[in-house]
Amino acid sequence: MMPASWWQSGVIYQIYLRSFQDSNGDGIGDLRGITKRLSYLAELGVDAIWMSPIYPSPMADFGYDVSDYCDVDPRFGTLADVDDLLAQAHARGLKVLLDFVPNHTSDRHPWFAESRSSRSSPKRDWYLWRDPAPGGGPPNNWISDFGGSAWEWDEASGQYYYHAFLKQQPDLNWRNPTVQGVMHDVMRFWLNRGVDGFRIDVLWHLIKAADFPDNPPNSAYTPALGEMDRLLQLRSTDQPEVHGIAARMRALAEDYRAAGQGERLLIGEIYLPVERLMRYYGEDRPGVHLPGNFQLIETPWQARSLAVLIAAYEAALPPGAWPNWVLGNHDRPRVATRLGESQARVAAMLLLTLRGTPTLYYGDELGLSDVPIPPGQVQDPRELRQPGKGLGRDPVRTPMPWDDSAHAGFSTAAPWLPLNADWPARNVARQSAEPGSMLALHRRLLAARRTHPALAIGDFALLDAEDDMLAYERRHGAERLIVALNLGARPQRLALPDWAHGCRPLLSTLADSVPAQDGTLLLRPNEGVVLTTAD
């Protein structure tokens, strides 16, 4: 058996850059702030960090509207700060991933300024320009993910340009080989500086149907949903040619491994049903290493539903493909908000003991919940454009609370978004001193992954369980572990397989552990337990 790659055995920690640590007193997190907190991340036990976009940007969508792919926004620092962060992270054994935003640029990017200057511009075909529909109006019915038509009229040139998100974020034309080439050069620019890989933003959006047909209506749409859900994005996303794009990105990353410069990881942001998601592992050629698996965010929190979901995902994986799991991110409600604090502890054990690479969202290790944002402090364009539908992302992007000092140790100034209301008690310093805290639980789980290879790279098998119980075995060589999770508010009893009689608790989500007796394990309400056969 080949030794596991770092990204297979490791845990990725997602950092929303604006909200992690401010170093210069402007209320916005920055690169030097992350560097300051690298010791915390190393002690937590994660293996890699992924940062939201660092590039120069007008910030219409907080960095996902890029005006220069090969520099750093002054709000966040400089290229020298990137180099220092990389050096200090690598010295601590931490990998660093950047957020790569290839689908669209800012409308203030020089490429787009040139493209819109004239229909005869050499960069006109770098973006998606179309004539009006017969009789006038947008070329088709496509809707922006932020609501409204996805087409913006350009009076000067007499055509519409396409934007899957804000009008300030025009989509690049990835059918153009020149565009592919310059974006590959962007990837090389950062990989040559020592970046260990990329999270690729909205990978499934890169290619659109060549003849731009209408998207079909969504029969399940209700007014409570966002406007984008009125249609099914069958023509504007996930086209067959995107897999060739992903394969060429993968080949570029593999060049660095072949040159003895280490493995570079590609993670694709892809919100698709499992059978379509699996294609992004590659068809004729390898695709991205990890097509993002967001099912734990979206599925009902019920033991039987989760068991079916996990089994189906494992069964769908192509030969040699490595799974991955995400419990929270910068676009979806936090796990403590979705499930409550007691079940958030159980969910943490699930995330960090399933087979595959887990991604942990900053602040979830403290049990942070969504923070209500007063209307006058809303920043997110999605909430500003479609208020009151619960689509806003500000509540999950609030500053990290480090201690009980002014502004929670995040900044010396008022932060750009409000802190969690309980920050004087729910912060890193307080939880570091409490053995039963959510942070302490995460540290124990992450330490267990390092000392027990079965949890990091072992085989996986579901075990028979009933009611609110979810149970599975992890096995590597002679090591066998059982993970048992009670997803309910009543005690549950699990009958252990014969080989597991005599197992002892390795760790529990609660303060102490109850040993198994007579071949059964009693789990208290909202408890998760890892059992080991080791002495």
Long-range contacts (C-beta under 8 A, 24 or more apart in sequence): 4-456, 4-457, 5-263, 6-47, 6-48, 6-95, 6-263, 7-48, 7-95, 7-197, 7-263, 7-265, 7-289, 7-290, 7-322, 7-357, 8-322, 8-357, 8-456, 8-457, 9-47, 9-449, 9-453, 9-456, 9-457, 10-46, 10-47, 10-48, 10-95, 10-357, 11-45, 11-46, 11-47, 11-48, 11-352, 11-357, 11-358, 11-359, 11-360, 11-446, 11-449, 12-46, 12-47, 12-48, 12-49, 12-50, 12-97, 12-267, 12-357, 12-358, 12-359, 12-360, 13-41, 13-44, 13-46, 13-48, 13-49, 13-50, 13-359, 13-360, 13-362, 14-49, 14-50, 14-329, 14-330, 14-359, 14-360, 14-361, 14-362, 15-49, 15-50, 15-51, 15-52, 15-362, 16-52, 16-330, 16-362, 16-397, 17-51, 17-52, 17-53, 17-54, 17-63, 17-76, 18-52, 18-62, 18-63, 18-397, 18-416, 19-362, 19-397, 19-398, 19-399, 19-400, 19-410, 19-415, 19-416, 19-417, 20-362, 20-399, 20-400, 21-400, 21-402, 21-410, 22-410, 22-411, 22-412, 22-413, 22-415, 25-411, 25-412, 25-413, 26-75, 26-411, 26-413, 27-411, 27-413, 27-414, 27-415, 27-416, 28-75, 28-76, 28-411, 28-415, 28-416, 29-76, 29-399, 29-400, 29-410, 30-75, 30-76, 30-77, 30-81, 31-72, 31-76, 31-77, 31-78, 31-81, 31-82, 31-84, 31-85, 32-77, 32-81, 32-84, 32-85, 34-85, 35-81, 35-84, 35-85, 35-88, 35-89, 37-402, 38-85, 38-88, 38-89, 38-92, 38-94, 39-92, 40-428, 41-92, 41-94, 42-92, 42-93, 42-94, 43-443, 44-365, 44-439, 44-442, 44-443, 44-446, 45-442, 45-443, 45-446, 45-447, 45-449, 45-450, 46-94, 46-360, 46-446, 47-93, 47-94, 47-95, 48-94, 48-95, 48-96, 48-97, 48-196, 48-265, 49-89, 49-94, 49-95, 49-96, 49-97, 50-97, 50-98, 50-99, 50-199, 50-267, 50-359, 51-96, 51-97, 51-98, 51-99, 52-99, 52-330, 53-98, 53-99, 53-101, 54-82, 54-98, 54-99, 55-101, 57-106, 58-106, 58-108, 58-168, 60-106, 60-166, 60-168, 60-169, 60-381, 61-165, 61-166, 61-168, 61-169, 61-381, 62-379, 62-380, 63-99, 63-101, 64-101, 64-104, 64-165, 64-169, 64-201, 65-104, 65-105, 65-106, 65-107, 65-166, 65-168, 65-169, 66-101, 66-105, 66-106, 66-109, 67-105, 67-106, 67-108, 67-109, 67-110, 68-109, 69-183, 69-186, 69-189, 70-186, 70-189, 70-190, 79-193, 82-193, 83-193, 83-194, 86-193, 86-194, 86-195, 87-194, 90-194, 95-196, 95-197, 95-265, 96-194, 96-195, 96-196, 97-195, 97-196, 97-197, 97-198, 97-199, 97-265, 97-267, 98-190, 98-195, 98-197, 98-198, 98-199, 99-198, 99-199, 99-201, 100-186, 100-187, 100-198, 100-199, 100-200, 100-201, 101-201, 102-172, 102-174, 102-183, 102-186, 102-200, 102-201, 102-206, 103-164, 103-171, 103-172, 103-174, 103-201, 103-202, 103-203, 103-205, 103-206, 104-163, 104-164, 104-165, 104-169, 104-170, 104-171, 104-172, 105-169, 105-170, 105-172, 106-168, 106-169, 107-167, 107-168, 107-169, 107-170, 108-168, 112-170, 115-170, 116-154, 116-156, 116-157, 116-161, 117-157, 118-157, 119-157, 119-158, 119-159, 125-173, 125-176, 126-172, 126-173, 126-176, 126-178, 126-179, 127-161, 127-162, 127-170, 127-171, 127-172, 127-173, 128-161, 128-162, 128-170, 128-171, 128-172, 128-173, 128-208, 129-154, 129-157, 129-159, 129-160, 129-161, 129-162, 130-159, 130-160, 130-161, 130-162, 130-212, 131-158, 131-159, 131-160, 132-159, 132-160, 139-212, 140-212, 140-213, 140-214, 140-215, 140-235, 141-214, 141-215, 141-231, 142-212, 142-214, 142-215, 142-231, 142-233, 142-235, 142-236, 143-215, 143-227, 143-228, 143-230, 143-231, 144-228, 145-226, 145-228, 146-228, 146-381, 146-382, 146-385, 146-386, 147-226, 147-227, 147-228, 147-382, 147-385, 147-386, 148-227, 148-385, 150-236, 162-208, 164-202, 164-205, 164-236, 166-381, 171-205, 171-208, 174-206, 174-207, 174-242, 174-245, 175-207, 175-210, 175-241, 180-245, 180-248, 184-248, 184-249, 184-252, 187-249, 187-252, 187-253, 188-252, 191-252, 191-253, 191-256, 191-264, 195-264, 196-262, 196-263, 196-264, 196-265, 197-253, 197-264, 197-265, 197-266, 197-267, 198-265, 198-266, 198-267, 199-267, 199-269, 200-249, 200-266, 200-267, 200-268, 200-269, 200-288, 201-269, 202-269, 203-242, 203-246, 203-268, 203-269, 203-270, 203-280, 203-288, 203-291, 204-237, 204-238, 204-242, 204-268, 204-269, 204-270, 204-271, 204-272, 204-280, 205-236, 205-237, 206-242, 206-245, 207-239, 207-240, 207-241, 207-242, 207-245, 208-235, 208-236, 208-237, 208-239, 209-235, 209-236, 209-239, 224-389, 225-389, 226-382, 226-386, 226-389, 226-391, 227-386, 238-272, 238-276, 243-279, 243-280, 243-282, 243-283, 243-287, 246-280, 246-282, 246-287, 246-288, 247-282, 247-283, 247-284, 247-285, 247-286, 247-287, 249-288, 250-282, 250-285, 250-286, 250-287, 250-288, 250-289, 251-285, 251-286, 254-286, 265-289, 265-290, 266-290, 267-291, 267-292, 267-324, 268-292, 274-312, 274-313, 274-316, 275-316, 278-316, 278-317, 278-318, 278-321, 281-317, 281-318, 281-321, 282-318, 289-322, 290-322, 290-324, 290-357, 291-324, 292-324, 292-326, 293-323, 293-324, 293-325, 293-326, 293-356, 294-326, 294-329, 294-332, 296-325, 296-326, 296-327, 296-347, 296-350, 296-351, 297-326, 297-327, 297-328, 297-329, 297-332, 297-338, 298-332, 301-338, 301-339, 301-343, 301-347, 301-487, 302-468, 302-487, 303-465, 303-467, 303-468, 303-469, 303-470, 303-485, 303-487, 303-488, 306-350, 306-470, 306-487, 307-462, 307-465, 307-470, 310-354, 310-462, 310-472, 311-462, 314-355, 314-460, 322-356, 322-357, 323-354, 323-355, 323-356, 323-357, 324-356, 324-357, 324-358, 324-359, 325-351, 325-354, 325-356, 325-357, 325-358, 325-359, 326-358, 326-359, 326-361, 327-351, 327-358, 327-359, 327-360, 327-361, 327-364, 328-360, 328-361, 328-364, 328-396, 329-359, 329-361, 329-396, 330-361, 330-393, 330-396, 330-397, 331-393, 331-396, 332-396, 333-370, 333-395, 333-396, 334-361, 334-363, 334-364, 334-368, 334-369, 334-370, 334-395, 334-396, 335-364, 336-364, 336-367, 336-368, 336-369, 337-369, 337-370, 337-395, 341-367, 341-369, 341-438, 342-525, 342-526, 343-487, 343-526, 344-438, 345-438, 345-441, 345-509, 345-526, 345-528, 346-485, 346-486, 346-487, 346-509, 346-526, 346-527, 346-528, 348-438, 348-441, 348-442, 348-445, 348-509, 349-441, 349-445, 349-483, 349-485, 349-509, 349-528, 349-530, 350-470, 350-483, 350-485, 350-528, 352-442, 352-445, 352-446, 352-448, 352-449, 352-455, 353-445, 353-449, 353-455, 353-474, 353-483, 353-530, 354-460, 354-472, 355-458, 355-459, 355-460, 355-474, 360-442, 361-396, 362-400, 363-398, 363-400, 365-438, 365-439, 365-442, 366-401, 366-426, 366-427, 366-428, 366-431, 366-438, 366-439, 367-426, 367-438, 368-398, 368-401, 368-420, 368-426, 369-420, 370-395, 370-396, 371-395, 371-398, 371-417, 371-418, 371-419, 371-420, 371-421, 373-417, 373-418, 374-418, 377-417, 377-418, 379-416, 379-417, 400-428, 401-426, 401-427, 401-428, 402-427, 402-428, 402-429, 403-427, 403-428, 403-429, 403-430, 404-429, 404-430, 435-511, 436-510, 436-511, 441-509, 444-507, 445-507, 448-506, 448-507, 448-530, 452-479, 452-481, 452-506, 452-532, 453-477, 453-479, 454-479, 454-480, 454-481, 455-481, 455-530, 463-494, 463-497, 464-495, 465-494, 467-492, 468-492, 469-494, 469-523, 473-497, 479-532, 479-533, 479-534, 480-532, 480-533, 481-506, 481-530, 481-531, 481-532, 481-533, 482-521, 482-530, 482-531, 483-528, 483-529, 483-530, 483-531, 484-521, 484-523, 484-528, 484-529, 484-531, 485-523, 485-527, 485-528, 485-529, 486-523, 486-524, 486-525, 486-526, 486-527, 486-528, 488-525, 488-526, 489-525, 489-526, 490-525, 491-522, 491-523, 491-524, 491-525, 492-522, 492-523, 493-520, 493-521, 493-522, 493-523, 494-520, 494-521, 494-523, 495-519, 495-520, 496-520, 496-521, 496-531, 499-533, 500-531, 500-533, 502-533, 503-531, 503-532, 503-533, 504-531, 504-532, 505-529, 505-530, 505-531, 505-532, 506-530, 506-531, 506-532
